[in-house]
Amino acid sequence: MATAQPTIPPSSEVGSLGVMHLKRYWAKAMAKRCGTLQQGDLPEEWNTDKTLLSVLGLGLEQTTRYLYVEAPSFTEFEVWILEVNSGGLNTAQIELFNKFISSENTGFATREEPPVLTEADLTFWQENGYVIVRNAISAEDCRKTLEAVCSFLEVDINDPSTWYHAHPAKQGIMVQLFQHEMLEKNRRSTRLRRAF
Protein backbone atom coordinates (compact mmCIF):
# COMPACT_ATOMS: atom_id res chain seq x y z
CA MET A 1 0.00 0.00 0.00
CA ALA A 2 1.48 3.35 -1.04
CA THR A 3 2.02 6.09 1.52
CA ALA A 4 -0.09 9.18 0.87
CA GLN A 5 1.93 12.19 -0.20
CA PRO A 6 1.72 15.10 2.23
CA THR A 7 0.04 18.34 1.24
CA ILE A 8 2.74 20.98 1.12
CA PRO A 9 1.46 24.55 0.70
CA PRO A 10 2.93 26.79 -1.98
CA SER A 11 5.69 29.23 -1.04
CA SER A 12 3.27 32.09 -1.63
CA GLU A 13 1.04 31.07 1.31
CA VAL A 14 1.79 33.19 4.37
CA GLY A 15 0.77 33.29 8.01
CA SER A 16 0.49 36.11 10.53
CA LEU A 17 4.15 37.13 10.07
CA GLY A 18 3.63 37.67 6.34
CA VAL A 19 6.72 35.64 5.39
CA MET A 20 6.55 33.69 2.16
CA HIS A 21 7.87 30.11 2.11
CA LEU A 22 7.64 29.88 5.92
CA LYS A 23 4.46 27.82 5.97
CA ARG A 24 5.90 25.56 3.27
CA TYR A 25 9.14 25.15 5.27
CA TRP A 26 7.15 24.24 8.40
CA ALA A 27 4.92 21.80 6.49
CA LYS A 28 7.96 20.07 4.96
CA ALA A 29 9.54 19.70 8.40
CA MET A 30 6.36 18.23 9.87
CA ALA A 31 6.04 15.83 6.93
CA LYS A 32 9.68 14.73 7.33
CA ARG A 33 9.14 14.30 11.06
CA CYS A 34 6.26 11.87 10.52
CA GLY A 35 7.92 10.12 7.57
CA THR A 36 5.57 11.20 4.78
CA LEU A 37 8.34 13.24 3.14
CA GLN A 38 11.88 11.91 2.86
CA GLN A 39 14.95 13.92 3.93
CA GLY A 40 16.23 14.06 0.33
CA ASP A 41 12.94 15.26 -1.19
CA LEU A 42 12.78 18.75 -2.71
CA PRO A 43 16.57 19.30 -2.71
CA GLU A 44 16.17 22.30 -5.02
CA GLU A 45 14.62 24.20 -2.08
CA TRP A 46 17.62 23.81 0.25
CA ASN A 47 19.09 27.25 -0.55
CA THR A 48 15.68 28.91 -0.23
CA ASP A 49 15.18 27.21 3.14
CA LYS A 50 18.58 28.40 4.40
CA THR A 51 17.92 31.93 3.13
CA LEU A 52 14.55 31.96 4.88
CA LEU A 53 16.15 31.06 8.21
CA SER A 54 18.83 33.69 7.72
CA VAL A 55 16.23 36.36 6.98
CA LEU A 56 14.43 35.38 10.20
CA GLY A 57 17.64 35.37 12.26
CA LEU A 58 17.34 31.65 13.02
CA GLY A 59 19.96 28.95 13.17
CA LEU A 60 19.41 25.77 11.17
CA GLU A 61 20.10 23.40 14.06
CA GLN A 62 18.14 25.59 16.47
CA THR A 63 15.08 25.60 14.22
CA THR A 64 15.27 21.94 13.23
CA ARG A 65 15.54 20.90 16.87
CA TYR A 66 12.50 22.98 17.82
CA LEU A 67 10.39 21.64 14.97
CA TYR A 68 11.33 18.01 15.45
CA VAL A 69 11.15 17.95 19.25
CA GLU A 70 8.11 20.19 19.80
CA ALA A 71 6.10 19.46 16.61
CA PRO A 72 4.39 22.83 16.91
CA SER A 73 1.36 24.04 15.00
CA PHE A 74 2.19 26.66 12.40
CA THR A 75 0.81 29.37 14.70
CA GLU A 76 3.04 28.14 17.54
CA PHE A 77 6.02 28.14 15.16
CA GLU A 78 5.40 31.79 14.27
CA VAL A 79 5.08 32.70 17.96
CA TRP A 80 8.38 30.90 18.68
CA ILE A 81 10.10 32.82 15.87
CA LEU A 82 9.03 36.10 17.45
CA GLU A 83 10.08 34.95 20.92
CA VAL A 84 13.53 33.92 19.70
CA ASN A 85 13.91 37.33 18.07
CA SER A 86 12.72 39.27 21.15
CA GLY A 87 9.48 40.17 19.41
CA GLY A 88 10.94 41.88 16.34
CA LEU A 89 11.87 40.84 12.83
CA ASN A 90 13.73 42.71 10.09
CA THR A 91 10.80 43.77 7.93
CA ALA A 92 13.04 45.13 5.16
CA GLN A 93 14.75 41.73 4.83
CA ILE A 94 11.37 39.98 4.84
CA GLU A 95 10.07 42.30 2.12
CA LEU A 96 13.15 41.63 -0.01
CA PHE A 97 12.85 37.87 0.58
CA ASN A 98 9.16 37.93 -0.36
CA LYS A 99 10.01 39.76 -3.59
CA PHE A 100 12.64 37.12 -4.30
CA ILE A 101 10.13 34.31 -3.70
CA SER A 102 7.46 35.97 -5.82
CA SER A 103 10.03 36.41 -8.63
CA GLU A 104 9.80 40.20 -8.52
CA ASN A 105 13.55 40.24 -7.92
CA THR A 106 16.33 38.14 -9.39
CA GLY A 107 18.28 38.03 -6.15
CA PHE A 108 19.49 39.97 -3.16
CA ALA A 109 22.44 41.70 -4.82
CA THR A 110 21.17 44.60 -6.88
CA ARG A 111 24.28 46.54 -7.90
CA GLU A 112 27.62 45.78 -9.44
CA GLU A 113 30.54 46.17 -7.07
CA PRO A 114 34.17 45.12 -7.38
CA PRO A 115 34.86 41.57 -6.19
CA VAL A 116 36.12 40.99 -2.66
CA LEU A 117 37.92 37.76 -3.51
CA THR A 118 40.99 37.76 -5.74
CA GLU A 119 41.77 35.09 -8.33
CA ALA A 120 44.25 33.63 -5.81
CA ASP A 121 41.45 33.50 -3.19
CA LEU A 122 39.15 31.68 -5.59
CA THR A 123 41.89 29.22 -6.54
CA PHE A 124 42.55 28.58 -2.84
CA TRP A 125 38.79 28.03 -2.36
CA GLN A 126 38.70 25.47 -5.20
CA GLU A 127 41.77 23.62 -3.90
CA ASN A 128 41.03 23.69 -0.15
CA GLY A 129 37.29 24.17 0.27
CA TYR A 130 37.55 27.33 2.36
CA VAL A 131 38.77 30.88 2.03
CA ILE A 132 39.67 33.63 4.48
CA VAL A 133 37.81 36.89 3.92
CA ARG A 134 40.13 39.46 5.41
CA ASN A 135 38.62 42.51 7.11
CA ALA A 136 35.12 41.09 6.74
CA ILE A 137 34.18 43.12 9.82
CA SER A 138 35.99 45.90 11.64
CA ALA A 139 38.54 45.16 14.38
CA GLU A 140 36.18 46.79 16.89
CA ASP A 141 33.24 44.61 15.82
CA CYS A 142 35.51 41.56 16.01
CA ARG A 143 36.48 42.50 19.58
CA LYS A 144 32.82 43.02 20.57
CA THR A 145 31.84 39.70 18.99
CA LEU A 146 34.59 37.91 20.90
CA GLU A 147 33.36 39.54 24.12
CA ALA A 148 29.79 38.45 23.38
CA VAL A 149 30.79 34.82 22.76
CA CYS A 150 33.06 34.74 25.83
CA SER A 151 30.32 36.22 27.99
CA PHE A 152 27.77 33.73 26.66
CA LEU A 153 30.10 30.78 27.33
CA GLU A 154 31.35 32.23 30.65
CA VAL A 155 34.92 32.20 29.37
CA ASP A 156 37.71 34.53 30.49
CA ILE A 157 39.80 35.11 27.36
CA ASN A 158 42.85 35.74 29.55
CA ASP A 159 42.46 32.50 31.54
CA PRO A 160 42.98 29.36 29.40
CA SER A 161 41.67 27.19 32.25
CA THR A 162 38.15 28.53 31.45
CA TRP A 163 38.26 27.88 27.71
CA TYR A 164 37.14 24.25 27.58
CA HIS A 165 34.47 23.98 30.25
CA ALA A 166 31.30 22.14 29.32
CA HIS A 167 28.45 24.39 28.26
CA PRO A 168 24.98 23.32 27.07
CA ALA A 169 25.30 25.55 24.00
CA LYS A 170 28.51 23.86 22.80
CA GLN A 171 28.26 21.17 20.16
CA GLY A 172 31.78 20.13 19.26
CA ILE A 173 33.44 23.26 17.92
CA MET A 174 30.07 24.90 17.26
CA VAL A 175 28.40 27.29 19.70
CA GLN A 176 24.62 27.47 19.51
CA LEU A 177 24.45 31.27 19.79
CA PHE A 178 22.37 32.82 17.03
CA GLN A 179 20.49 35.86 18.29
CA HIS A 180 22.86 38.61 19.39
CA GLU A 181 23.16 42.17 18.12
CA MET A 182 26.84 41.74 17.17
CA LEU A 183 26.19 38.53 15.28
CA GLU A 184 23.36 40.21 13.39
CA LYS A 185 25.58 43.19 12.59
CA ASN A 186 28.29 40.84 11.33
CA ARG A 187 25.78 39.02 9.12
CA ARG A 188 24.96 42.36 7.48
CA SER A 189 28.62 43.09 6.68
CA THR A 190 28.71 44.40 3.12
CA ARG A 191 32.16 42.96 2.53
CA LEU A 192 31.10 39.53 3.75
CA ARG A 193 27.94 39.54 1.65
CA ARG A 194 29.90 40.60 -1.43
CA ALA A 195 32.37 37.78 -0.86
CA PHE A 196 29.51 35.32 -0.59
C-alpha positions in Angstrom: 0.0 0.0 0.0 1.5 3.4 -1.0 2.0 6.1 1.5 -0.1 9.2 0.9 1.9 12.2 -0.2 1.7 15.1 2.2 0.0 18.3 1.2 2.7 21.0 1.1 1.5 24.5 0.7 2.9 26.8 -2.0 5.7 29.2 -1.0 3.3 32.1 -1.6 1.0 31.1 1.3 1.8 33.2 4.4 0.8 33.3 8.0 0.5 36.1 10.5 4.2 37.1 10.1 3.6 37.7 6.3 6.7 35.6 5.4 6.5 33.7 2.2 7.9 30.1 2.1 7.6 29.9 5.9 4.5 27.8 6.0 5.9 25.6 3.3 9.1 25.2 5.3 7.1 24.2 8.4 4.9 21.8 6.5 8.0 20.1 5.0 9.5 19.7 8.4 6.4 18.2 9.9 6.0 15.8 6.9 9.7 14.7 7.3 9.1 14.3 11.1 6.3 11.9 10.5 7.9 10.1 7.6 5.6 11.2 4.8 8.3 13.2 3.1 11.9 11.9 2.9 15.0 13.9 3.9 16.2 14.1 0.3 12.9 15.3 -1.2 12.8 18.8 -2.7 16.6 19.3 -2.7 16.2 22.3 -5.0 14.6 24.2 -2.1 17.6 23.8 0.3 19.1 27.3 -0.5 15.7 28.9 -0.2 15.2 27.2 3.1 18.6 28.4 4.4 17.9 31.9 3.1 14.5 32.0 4.9 16.1 31.1 8.2 18.8 33.7 7.7 16.2 36.4 7.0 14.4 35.4 10.2 17.6 35.4 12.3 17.3 31.6 13.0 20.0 28.9 13.2 19.4 25.8 11.2 20.1 23.4 14.1 18.1 25.6 16.5 15.1 25.6 14.2 15.3 21.9 13.2 15.5 20.9 16.9 12.5 23.0 17.8 10.4 21.6 15.0 11.3 18.0 15.5 11.1 17.9 19.3 8.1 20.2 19.8 6.1 19.5 16.6 4.4 22.8 16.9 1.4 24.0 15.0 2.2 26.7 12.4 0.8 29.4 14.7 3.0 28.1 17.5 6.0 28.1 15.2 5.4 31.8 14.3 5.1 32.7 18.0 8.4 30.9 18.7 10.1 32.8 15.9 9.0 36.1 17.4 10.1 34.9 20.9 13.5 33.9 19.7 13.9 37.3 18.1 12.7 39.3 21.2 9.5 40.2 19.4 10.9 41.9 16.3 11.9 40.8 12.8 13.7 42.7 10.1 10.8 43.8 7.9 13.0 45.1 5.2 14.8 41.7 4.8 11.4 40.0 4.8 10.1 42.3 2.1 13.1 41.6 0.0 12.8 37.9 0.6 9.2 37.9 -0.4 10.0 39.8 -3.6 12.6 37.1 -4.3 10.1 34.3 -3.7 7.5 36.0 -5.8 10.0 36.4 -8.6 9.8 40.2 -8.5 13.5 40.2 -7.9 16.3 38.1 -9.4 18.3 38.0 -6.2 19.5 40.0 -3.2 22.4 41.7 -4.8 21.2 44.6 -6.9 24.3 46.5 -7.9 27.6 45.8 -9.4 30.5 46.2 -7.1 34.2 45.1 -7.4 34.9 41.6 -6.2 36.1 41.0 -2.7 37.9 37.8 -3.5 41.0 37.8 -5.7 41.8 35.1 -8.3 44.2 33.6 -5.8 41.5 33.5 -3.2 39.2 31.7 -5.6 41.9 29.2 -6.5 42.5 28.6 -2.8 38.8 28.0 -2.4 38.7 25.5 -5.2 41.8 23.6 -3.9 41.0 23.7 -0.2 37.3 24.2 0.3 37.5 27.3 2.4 38.8 30.9 2.0 39.7 33.6 4.5 37.8 36.9 3.9 40.1 39.5 5.4 38.6 42.5 7.1 35.1 41.1 6.7 34.2 43.1 9.8 36.0 45.9 11.6 38.5 45.2 14.4 36.2 46.8 16.9 33.2 44.6 15.8 35.5 41.6 16.0 36.5 42.5 19.6 32.8 43.0 20.6 31.8 39.7 19.0 34.6 37.9 20.9 33.4 39.5 24.1 29.8 38.4 23.4 30.8 34.8 22.8 33.1 34.7 25.8 30.3 36.2 28.0 27.8 33.7 26.7 30.1 30.8 27.3 31.4 32.2 30.6 34.9 32.2 29.4 37.7 34.5 30.5 39.8 35.1 27.4 42.8 35.7 29.6 42.5 32.5 31.5 43.0 29.4 29.4 41.7 27.2 32.3 38.2 28.5 31.4 38.3 27.9 27.7 37.1 24.2 27.6 34.5 24.0 30.3 31.3 22.1 29.3 28.4 24.4 28.3 25.0 23.3 27.1 25.3 25.6 24.0 28.5 23.9 22.8 28.3 21.2 20.2 31.8 20.1 19.3 33.4 23.3 17.9 30.1 24.9 17.3 28.4 27.3 19.7 24.6 27.5 19.5 24.4 31.3 19.8 22.4 32.8 17.0 20.5 35.9 18.3 22.9 38.6 19.4 23.2 42.2 18.1 26.8 41.7 17.2 26.2 38.5 15.3 23.4 40.2 13.4 25.6 43.2 12.6 28.3 40.8 11.3 25.8 39.0 9.1 25.0 42.4 7.5 28.6 43.1 6.7 28.7 44.4 3.1 32.2 43.0 2.5 31.1 39.5 3.7 27.9 39.5 1.6 29.9 40.6 -1.4 32.4 37.8 -0.9 29.5 35.3 -0.6 
